[in-house]
Amino acid sequence: MSPLNRKGSILIKPSLVALITSTLIVFYIFSTSRLILLHPQQTWIHNLDSSPKLRDFVVDHHNKPKQDEDTHLLLANTSTTLPLPEPFPITNAHDHHHLPKPKLQLGSSREKKVEMKKEIFHDKDVFNEEYKEMNRSLKIYVYPHKKNEPFANILLAIDDEPSGNYASESYFKKSLFKSHFITKDPKEADLFYLPFSITNMRNDKRVGVGGIQDFVKEYIVEISEKYPYWNRSGGADHFYVACHSIGRSAMEKAIHVKLNAIQVVCSSSYFLSGYLPHKDASIPQIWPRKGPSPTNAPSQRKKLAFFAGAMNSRVRENLVETWSNDSEITVHRGRMKTPYSEALLDSKYCIHAKGFEINTARIGDAIYYGCVPVILSDHYDLPYADILNWESFVVIVSSLDIPKLKQILQAIEYHHYVKLQNNVMQVKKHFQWNSFSKDFDIFHMVMYELWIRRSHLRHIY
């Protein structure tokens, strides 16, 4: 070979190496980016303790209905503009909770208007169709217990009318036990209900706050030994309901329940350990009330906004410190001397700010009295987020924007406020418990949330 040819071959080899290297780098970036962006629809099932009776399973959770692509965040009115969003600065993760994520139509770097989406449902036709199918075919198996058992008060429905701030837990159990969804044949069951009551355990001196974790662990061990249903799925087709905030730590000694079972909870923060929104669900925390709800027309509501509550969070403290001397935004520390209901009826907007835990009690209060909720608690799962377009009947404001709250509310044009208030009146039935459950009330809406979360299991042999 001539020196020229040898020189040419020397020049060619580095080029080939560079080409191959570049190709491999591009392939690696493409592959890893797909792994990062891909949203998995499978959850690995963990074994109960290390029992040899159990097998590992993979769960395919039923997809939620697709939300509309044009859902927008209501900050003020249709004349409001927003710049391109910047990364949200999280200074204290405990205070930042999840709300339905607004989807802004940003086709370029230019600012675009943010408009209120007026429809209450993400897709009413899809919801109605699936609701009928759920009502017809969903079957729930409840682990059987007798009235003479030592802990019947924790495992069976109470005969009395539920009361108190955590009544949703008891109302759900009572409604389920009376419903057509119950099946005595576990072979036809879509889901299995774990009937323990977190609230009743807390109030039972034999258990108490310190014994809840052990009670849950022992209960799961018992049913896994007595029945085959937990073992065959690792608990992925099981669910429980907990409204008291102590429920956030109730599964710490039964980690397989937290990771695998569907948790239907009132405190549905993304920052609570173990809450997974695609698997778990939020249930409204509703104070029991009887009879038709009183309401005032929009024109009769004189106050701009109202809040009253204990000072048990930084968000509430900031809210009261900022607006305590304002004539249009009324805020109170703790209990009021005048009736709470009068303030709700007299206000256009009623403020929901997180307390010790995140929950929806004040949202339920506002809706009951026809007051448009203003939600300051960030990053948590609102009830029925798969079904309802919350931006059509509430105002969502970042807790960082508390100093701008009055400006934001005053910027909402009156006809937009009237539309919000009318929508509040329309969704009221979805936030109501009934002694005998009715279509589209809380019980049926939560059943629909369970319906779309039911699991399709594949055995791994």
N, C-alpha and C positions, 0 to 999 in steps of 0.2 A: 504494500500500500504506500502511495506517495505521501510525502510530508503534508501536502495540501489536504489530501483526503483524511489523514489522521487528525489534522487540525479541525476539519469540518466536523468529524465525528465527535471530537471533544466539545465543540460548540453546541452540537445537537443534543447531547446527553443532558446538560443542565436545563435546556428548554423543555425536554420531555419530563424531567423530574418536576419542574415548576408547574407544568400543565397538570400532571397527575396530582400533585399536592393541592393545587387550587380546586380541582374537581372534588377531591376528598373533603376539603374544608367546606365547600358549598353544600355537599351532601350531608355532612355532619350538622351544619347549622339548620338545614331544612328539617332533618329528622328530629333534632332536639327541640326545635320550636314547635313542631307538631305535638310532641309529648307534653310540652309546657301548656300549650293552648287547649289541648283536647280536654273536654269536660267529661270525666268518666261517668258512666251510668251503672257501674258495678261497685259494690261494696263488699269487702272481704269479711266473712263471718268468723268471729272468734269463738273458740270452744268455751263451754262452761267449765270453769276451773281447769282441770286437766283430765276430765272424765273420759275413759276409754269408750264410753257408750256413744260419744258424740263424733260426728264427722264434720269436716269443713265444707262450707257451702259458699257459693257465689250468688249474690242477689242482684237481679235486674229490677230496679225500682221503676214503676210506671211513670212515664214522663208527665209533667204538668202540662196543662193547656198552654199553648204559645201565647205570650202576651203581645199586644199590638205594638208594632214598631214605632208608632207615632205618639206614644205616651209622653207627656211633657210635665215638667214640674211647675206648679203654680206658685210663683213668688209674689207677683203683684197683679198686673193686668196685661192685656194684649199689647200694650205699648211698651212694656218692659223689655229691655234687651240684656243679653248676657254675653260676656266674652267667652272665649274658649275656656273650658274648665281646666283648672290647675290641680295638681295633687293635693288632697285634703290633709292638712297638717294635724296629725293625731298626737296630742300632747299627753293625754291620759286615756289609755284604752278603755278603762272601766266606764268612762262617761260617754263613749261614742257607740251608739247602737244603730241597728239597721232599719232603714225604711225602704219601701219599694224604690228601686233605682230609676231615676228619671232618664229617659232616652232622648237626648237632644239631637235634632236633625242638623248635623254639622257637616255640610258638604265641602266646605273650604275653610280658610283661616278667617273669613269675615264673620262679624257678629251677626247672629240671627235672632229673630223674635221668638219668645217662649210663650205659647198660648195654652190656655186651659183646655183640656180634653173633656167634653161634657158628658160622654157616655159613662154610666155607672159600671157596666160590666165590660171586661176586656173583650169578650165575645159572647153575647147573650144567647145566640142560637146554639153555639157549641155547649155552653153551660146547660141550657134547658134540655138538650138532647141527652147529654151524659147524666144529668140529674135524674131523668126518667129511668134510665138504665140502672143507675145506682139504686133508686128506690125500688126497682123491680127485683134486682138480683143479688144485691150485697147481703152476705150472711156473716154473722158474728157468733163465735162460740165463746161463752163465758165459763170459766172454770167453776164448777158447781161447789157450793158450800151450803151448810145447813144453819138454821137459826140457833140451834143449841151448841154450836161450836164456840170455843172460848173467845175467838176474835171475830165473831159474826158482825159486830159493830163496825169493824174495819173493812170487811170483805163483802157485805151485803148492802143493798140500798136501804136508806132510812125511810120509815113510813111517814114521818112528819115533813112538812113543807120546808125545803132548805132555806137557810137564813145566813146572814153574815156576808163579809166581803169576799169569802172564798166559796160562795154557794154554787158557782159554775161546776165545780167538781162533783158535788152531790146531785145537782140537777141533771148532769149528763148521765150519771149512773142510773138515776131514777127513770129518766126518759128511755134509756137503752133497754132496761129490764121490761118496760111496758111495750116495746116496739116490735114490729114485724121483722126486724133485722136479726133477731135472736134465732139461732138454730141449736137444737139439741144433738144434731148429728155433726160431729167435728169433721167428717169427711167432706161435707159440702161447704165448710167454712172458708171464707176468704181471709179472715183475720181472727185472732184470738185476743180476748180482752183480759188483762191482768187487773182484777177488781179491787186491789188495795187502795185505800184512801190515805193520802199523805196528811191531809188535815186531821182526820180522825186518829191517825197514829200519833200525831203531835199532841193531841188533846187527851190521849189515853195514858194514864199514869204508869201502866205496865210497859209502855214503849217510850213515849216522850221523844223529844228532839234527839237525844243522844242514842236512842235505840232504833231509829228509823232505818239506818243503813243495814244493821244486822237483820232486822225483820225482813226487809226486801230480799237480802241474800238468801236467808233461810227459806223464804217462800218460793223463790225460783228453784232452789235445790229440790224442794219438796215436789213441785209439779213436774220437774224434769225426771224425777225418779218414779212418780206415779203415773204419768202420762207420756206418750211418745211425741207430742206435738212440738214442744219446745226444742227437743233434741234434733228433730229432723230438719229444722230450719235455723237453729242457733238463735231463735227468738226474733227473726227478721219479719215474721208475719204476726207478731204480737204487738200490743200497744197498751199504754196506761195513760191516765189523765191526772194532772197535778196542777192545782191553781196556787197553792201557798208557795211563797218564795223559798221555803225550806226545801222544796222539791229539787232545787238546783244541785243539792249535794246528796240527795237520797240514794243515788245509784253508785256512790263511790266504792262500795264493797261488792257491787254487782256490775262490774264494768261492761260485761257482755250485754246487759240491758241498755246501758247508755249508748253503746256503739251500734247495737243491732236493732233493738225494738224501736217502734215509733213512739216518740214522746209528744203528747198533746199537752201543752203547758201554757199558763198565762204569762210567765216571764220568759219571753222568747228572744233574748238578746243573742246576737252573734258572738258576743264576748263571754257568754256563759259557757263553761266547760262542757263540751259534748253536744251542744245544740247544733244540728245540721238541718238547714232549711229545706233541702230537697228530700229529706227523710222525715223530719219532725214537723209539727204543725202548731199553730198558735190558736188558742181558744179565748174568746173575749171574757174578761173578768167583769161580771155584771152583778150589781147589787139587786136582790130580788125586789120587785115592785108589782103591786097588783092594780088592776083597773087601767083605764085609758090614760095615757100620759098627757099632762097639760102642756100647752105650748102657746107662744106668742107669735104673731105675724112679724115679718122682718121690720115693718114700719114702727112696731111697738117696742122694739129693743133699743133702748137709749144709750147704754154703755157700749163702748167699742170692744173691750175685752175684759176677761175676768179670770182670776186664779186664786185659790185658797188651798193651803196644805202645809204639812209639817216641813221644817227646814232640814231635811235629811239627805240633801245632795248639793253639790256645788252649782248645778244648773238652777235649782230652785233659789238658792241664796243669791245668785247673780240676778235672776229675774226680779226678785223682791227688792234688792238693793237698787236696781236700775229704775224701777217703775213705782216705787212705794209712794211717791208724792205726786203722781200724775193724776189729772182730772178725768182722763178718758180710759186709761187702762187701770183697772182696780185689782190690786194684789193684796193678799192677807197672809200673815204668818199664823199657821195653826187654825184652830176652829174660829168660826165667825159668831158674832152675837145675834145676827139676823139669820133667817132661814137660808140655807145653802141653795134651795130650789129657786128662791126669788132672784138671786144673783144670776143663776143660769138662765132664767126666763127673761131677764132684763138685759142680757148681753148678746151682742151679735156674734162674738167669737169667745170660745172658752178654751183656755190654755192647758195643754197636757205637757207637763215637764216631769222627767224621771225623778223618782224618789230614791229610797234605799235600793229598790229593785225596779226594773222596768216592767210595767204592766199596762193594762188598758182600762182600768177602772174609771178614770176621768173621761176617757173617750166615750165609754158607755153612758156616763152621766150626761155628758154634753148632748149626745145623740138622743137620749130619752127626752130631754127638754127642748129639742129642736135648735140647739146652739151649734154653730159651725166649729168643729174642733180645730185648734191650732196645735200642731205637734212639734215640740222642741226636742224630743228625745231622738237622737240619731242612731242609726245602725241597729235596728231590730226588725223582727218579722211581724208585720201587722196581720191580724186575723183575716183569713180569706184573701190573702194577697194573690192567690192563683185565680180568683174569681172576680173580685171587685177592683175597679180603678179608683184607688183612694184619692187621687188628685181631683176627682170630680166632686168630692163632698168634704174635703178637709184642706187646710192650708199647712204646708210643710215648710218649716223654717229651721235652718241650722241653729244649734244652740250658740254658736259663735256670733250669730246675728241678733242676739237679744237686744243690744243697743239700737238696732234698726227696726225693731218689731213694730213700733207705732207707724213709722214711715211705710213699711211694707203693707200693713193692714189698711192704712188710709189710701194707699195707691190702688187698691182693688175697687173698681168701679161698682156702683150700686147694683146694676143689673147682673153683674157677675156674682156679687154677694147673694142676691136673691136666688140665682141659679144654684149656688152652693147650698143654701138653706133648703131649697126645694128638694135637692138630692138627699140631704140629710133626712128629711121626712120620708123619702122613698126607701132608704136603706134601714130605717128604724126596725122593721120586722125581722131583719137578719141579726139584730142585737137584742133579742128578747127571748126569755125563757117562758114556757107555758106549762101549766100543770099537766095538760095533755098536749103533747107536741103537735105543732102544725107545720105544714109545708113551708120551707124556706126560713124557719126560725133558727136559733143558734144550734139546736141539736142537729137538724138536718143539714145545715151548712158544714158543721164539723164532720158529720158522716160523709159528706161529699169530699172533704179534704182527705179523709181516710181512704175513700174509694180511689182517689187518684194516686194514692201512695201504696196501695196494695202491691205486694211483691210477686214477681214471677221467679220461681226458684229452679235452679238447675243442680241436680245432685252431681257431686264429684266422687267417683268411685276409684 
